[in-house]
Structure formats: structure tokens, C-alpha cells
Amino acid sequence: MVSEQAARRSMLKRYILMAGLMILLALTSAAWIKYRNDASLDVNENLDYCVDQARKTLLQIPGGALMPRSIDHDKSSWRYVPIEDWTSGFWPGTLWYIYEATGDEQWRVEADRYTRMLAPLSQRRAMDHDLGFQMFSSFGNGYRLIQDTSYKEIILRTADTLATLYNEAAGTIRSWPGMVKEKGWPHNTIIDNMINLELLFWASKHGGDKSLYDIAVRHAETTMKNHFRPDYTSYHVVLYDTLTGEKIKGMTHQGFSDESMWARGQAWAIYGFTMVYRETKDRRFLDFVQAVIDVYLSHLPADDIPYWDFNAPRIPHETRDASAAAITASALLELARYVPKSKSDYYQEKATRMLYILSSEQYQSRNRNASFLLHSTGHRPNGTEVDASIIYADYYYIEALLRLKVLQ
């Protein structure tokens, strides 16, 4: 009798334990479903936040052709740069995204005003590869939204100017001509340059010379061949013999070391090769970019926001790079459109998780300054823009939010 009662009690305990486990699993599943359905990330609320922050910047920005670039972690005011700065296109580009999000004529007027300030860049010889960052973020987004023919003319002229930096022997666009004199570098190409290919692709399809398409594809092919280690991590810089085009070496300029995975560099590669697949539909680029993103994702810390370099020596006490997270999130949301559903769901979930963290109190600037995000890292080895708010982080953050809104 006693043993029978003990057996019943034991069975009852098992039932209670099983019931508790089932409830716990149900709650966990409900929370997961809630996250998968993006209920915990209110895209419209965060777009409204971006609008409010941009309005603060409009009230602060001085007169003249100056653009906001960054806010140091111990400051509350923007540092402004002239139109020649490589980041100058991100502020007008951000304004175009705000206009896209709101449809408010005020933002169209402001976006157009700041975009037209960059027009002189299309009439000068190419000083470096950054014309794509400067002119396609601004005029490119503007033309997409309002179809102004004067914008188209400027984009086409700028693409021809960028193409003058192409070296047929090497098969890439030179990134920094000034480094020849400053550091004695020969023909040099940085991974960031992948983003500027979009300007060439667009121009070749909208009235520009067809050779621009060929240059962009050749640059991507050469970068795919020479810019990556066997594990698909990227060098920041590759040097080529200017005359023969032979690869001399891979190295870094802004990463921790020549062999480390600099977070923003890997993000540029992910974004750039996703765009190249979109423009070419060449399966080689789609297969390749998945390998590049998978190694990035596999090395992320628990909150999915990378340290400025994945191999920096003081992790977990190194600074993060919110800009790399924003770039990657935006790229993942596009890449999710091109891969099978199982991987598409995974990429979209990871991008949503990144945006969820970036939209938290820890990463949004809110009342601390007028930018969107905190905790980006610009040039850590040089000690500049470390743990700062940086305009390109804001640009890719709002771009990613708009891409996610379309997918919802």
C-alpha cells in the first residue's frame, strides 16, 4: 500500500513537472513567435524617432555647404564637413529616406537642397573612389523618388568620372590616389569600394556607356579573387602592381591587423556583393556573399552588434561598431530576397535582431545628441571617431528600417 501511494506521488510529480515544462515551452514559443513576427520591433515607431532626431539636426546645422559627419562620445554637437568629405552624401541620403518614410513635402525640399550642394563634385576630376558614397546616396536616392532629370545627368557624369580611376591591368578602381605620394602605395583598392559599383551599374542601365557595367563586374570579380582569405574574411586594402596588375599583398588601414576581420570592412563586402548579385543575377556572387556573411554571423557576440574588429585583443572590453551592424542588417534584408526560404527566414531574423538591439536605449542616441545611433567606430588605429555617433550608421539604420517595413 505504501509503495503504491509512493508510486502515485512519484507519477503526480512527473505530471506536474511535465506540465510545467510544457507551459515553459509554450511561453518560450510564444515569445519567439512574437519576435519572429516583429511585434517587439515597432518599425514605424523607430522611423518616427529618426524623423524627430533629423529635425533636431536641421535646427542645429550651420549655413553653407556643410554636412554633419560625427559626434564624439563625450560631445553633444555634430562635427561638420565640406562636400569633399567622403561622408557628405549620407546626410542628404538620410533626408531622402525620411521623405520616403513620411511623404512630407518639407523633407523633399530639404533633401533636394542638401543634395544640390554636392553637384560640383560631378564636375571635377576624381580624387578618390568615394564618388559613389557621395553622389549615389544623395542624387541616386533622389532620382529614385522624384525622377528629376537634372539628377540623372549629374549621376551619369559622375559615373564617367569615377571610371577614370579604373586600371585595366589590375581590374579594379583605384581607391586612394593620394596614397601613392603619402605612403608610396601603388594601385590600391579597399573593400569599401564595392559600394561605389552601384553608381556604375545604374549609369550603364540608364543611358551611360555599357563599359561602365563591364568595369563594375570586373572590379567585383577581381575583389572576390584577391580580397579574401580562405575563410572568407576580407582584407581592408589590397595593393597591386600599377603596370602589371599583379597582386602585391593584402593589408589593413583601419582594422586591428593585416590578418584581422575588421567589422565594417566585412560589412561593406556583404552589402556590396549582395548589390552586385542584384545587378548581374550572376550566381557566383550570390554563392560568394553567403559565405562572406556566414563567417561574419558566426563570429558575432551574443547581442549581434560586432566589436570594431573581430580579432581586437581586448574583447570584451573593445568598442563596438553600430555602423557595421546597420550596414549588415540592411544588406541581410536584401539578401533574404534572393535565397531559399529556410535561409531567407534566418537572414531576416538576424537582421531584425540587429535592428531590435540598435533600436534599444543602449544604442539609440535619443536625448544625448541629434544623431540616430551611438557606439560606432570610425578609425580606431588613428584614434578618431571611436565610440561615436557617425552619419553613415544613421543612413544605413534608416535604410534597414525601410527595407524591413516593406517585408512586414
Steps between C-alpha positions, in 0.01 A plus 500: 500500500775740593694417186183556292445845657867584446466396139194723459680795659798441272271488196323818617836677533591392147169631370552833678856521365385418147219753524744764619738423216216520248391839637860623489539379143171663404608831651839475331339416167255788537788740567687361200197532276452852624859578405474322164190705419697815581244603764780599734655733239264780405643618169270800470583612852871489423454678168314774689796514738735555204279783374509670839878468524553631146283799584740578787791494258323735258466750782870473590673481162686818403466680170716427198576172327580306818380151588477329841755223535547384860453575868773387740385293794572783744335771286142588413549696178569388145836544335434643154697435182513654151355326195840354411490272805423136414196500732332807351230306315360322802316798649303582182452125452354475849265789421379316190425195712305718742304642209434145382379403847276802553399634160533843662584774248720675759745211491505492119596867495778449755629187327511679166676802653780298656530270200555788258786626718699195380456573129849655459654160577371372166697766313843429649753231432478197723702545818411154635243220476250662737291660227252216534454561871469872441285515190291183485387521862377850422414542132434128455237484772360832386456386141340176615236698691431808288640419151664841457679489163770741618592241764536236232743715302713553809504129586606405147777761496623382841513136386724596208725686743523203737592274209815703435650332809468155343825314431453243223811304597391455859130474422394735780423864569774675694370604839751752631721669238641722775659200670750472216675812623407474869599138563667388181215262422456393137153426361285440808144378547304486826203280576283812552526556125247222440222741599594747228440245225126563529553841340662335197234230468224758517661729246557218251128418514373858478674642197867477597767311310468120521867479593403625847320171559807304391726702731271435795486125434876475447563690823269263690662192346851622581401593854339160549824336388756714684334665800406195703679242708413129473247541786318782308611779732600815316815708482437870526757596233661314211802643322558424131792562270383803304648380171453122506191490718643219713390483862778606736337447839193537716512725803298725728474872554216525751486148643698353788755315286561389144349158572209605723132525403420870517125515567400783269716364220320166517170690505595695186576169330164351599309804382705542183484143371127480577454807280722350227283188490189719473649685203649198318292198612831311479476201737872520581444819695199362687689188611801708597317759707330228704842368601610853590192567713506159667850549640397845625189365673687208655742737678246748641466549877174408670324830423590488126677839503864447404807632671685739269730214398418134560863433596562805716711393799293637790161345424258525684640839603533631143267758348209387283412613150132576457570616145615151399185355656276744312674436167476124550135509609405694190696263275348192664148627438579528131691172486200326658310565176744296292550177697279197580237548770684320779800727464286802419316462831831468684648811339186703566490387863866596550447840338191562712693404813777746407247778446324412824825545693595816308156640583549449873589763755857372496557592135253772409629851569162638613558804725878470503548655156323551166629190322308173474758263649785485751804270515646497150873479434659689214880469498608325817874474420505873431301574816225688312125456531535229763174406675333787314179583319576493127277608212540185291376288791184712499463469121515121493287472813207686346553318171476168684183609681339591167602166350354315797177696474457378141545139613246520784 
